[in-house]
Amino acid sequence: MADNPYIYSIYAKEDFPKIDNILLGLYKKGIASKSLEDATSVGPEKLIAESKLVLLVISENLYGDEVALKQLSLAEKADSHIVPYFLENADNLSLPLTLWRQIDGSASIPAYTYSAEKDILERAFSEISPFLENTAKSGKRAGRFFFLGALAIICFTIIAVRFFKPKNEDLTLDVKRIQDSVVSVYTVDESGELFMNTGFFVNSTGYLLTCISPLDTDEALIKFPDGSIVDATLVDKDTKQGIALYLAEVEGCQYLPLELSEFSVGDEIFAAGYPDSVSYTLTNGIVSNTKHIDEEDNTAYFFFTAASSEYSFGGPVITKEGKVIGMVSKKYQEAENVNLAKRSYYLKKLLDANKVSYSKR
């Protein structure tokens, strides 16, 4: 293993001017970067194998650059941790599903969403630095993780105090169970067009719910928070409600129970999903309207205020008891911070129609 930790950068030749200043900025913050230009004596295989992670710069140029693709293949063989650096929105790119198999989702840098280079640098540093043993800014690894651990304890305490019910002191949100139950769903058609959204398991045998893919395919890839990927097949869909049921090739997975009872305006909820298509988030808010008939599709939704995006569509809306009251379905265009969800009643109907067991506890 190399004495000084570093990252290995893979990029198309045309994209180097767009990443050069970021790599220099990371170096100034204590994160060294190597690339093919440094492989004249030892070869890229060794540099990639000994790197802490591979920074993959993703753009339309990447899949036309054979040299970059060969390095990516070496990173796959070395089982490297790959952090994607998006120069462009993935929606606008024809990316192969094999790429998504290599990215584990624990870190990502959507550079195209930032207008200032300093903001890109800060995002890149925050995503990359946890994987390195030492950086100039973070100091000793133990000190950093002590701080993160203390911060986690403080955050957990705040959540616990806020959400414990006096009549049941054992009641709290099972954050780990929720994260393990919520996955990324990728579908791709014959032309290579990719659709990404969120889904969640409803039982331990691999049945999961998500929103309907607009692509003409019955196959999907399901990506777990730990980076593992399994295949899934479409079982059925409710076209009117926009809900799809898949069966993934997995056994013993975590899952979320449905809540079928009524809820009220002001009830606290959480939305889980992958709002930037790669990184998992759990956001909180309230129910702001219990029934809304959307003029576009003439179906019923409820409003909630937890942050989400189009990539979160198909993800669960969860009570503070950890039960699913609905599915994130669309954005409300006439107001900020308002999202629409389908009630769990409609989820239940699709599950019952296909004789799929689920928990209501």
VENPEGI-V803232 format. One record per run of one state. SS is the DSSP state (hx for helix, st for strand, lp for the rest). FROM is the first residue (numbers start at 0). TO is the last residue. If there is no record, write none. Layout:
# VENPEGI-V803232
SS/FROM/TO + SS/FROM/TO
This chain:
# VENPEGI-V803232
lp/0/4 + st/5/9 + lp/10/11 + hx/12/27 + lp/28/30 + st/31/33 + lp/34/34 + hx/35/37 + lp/38/42 + hx/43/49 + lp/50/51 + st/52/57 + lp/58/60 + hx/61/63 + lp/64/64 + hx/65/76 + lp/77/80 + st/81/85 + lp/86/88 + hx/89/91 + lp/92/95 + hx/96/101 + lp/102/106 + st/107/109 + hx/110/112 + lp/113/115 + hx/116/130 + lp/131/133 + st/134/134 + lp/135/137 + st/138/138 + lp/139/139 + hx/140/162 + lp/163/163 + st/164/164 + lp/165/166 + st/167/167 + lp/168/173 + hx/174/180 + st/181/187 + lp/188/192 + st/193/200 + lp/201/205 + st/206/210 + lp/211/217 + st/218/222 + lp/223/227 + st/228/237 + lp/238/241 + st/242/247 + lp/248/256 + st/257/257 + lp/258/266 + st/267/272 + lp/273/279 + st/280/292 + lp/293/298 + st/299/303 + lp/304/308 + hx/309/311 + lp/312/314 + st/315/318 + lp/319/322 + st/323/330 + lp/331/337 + st/338/342 + hx/343/352 + lp/353/360
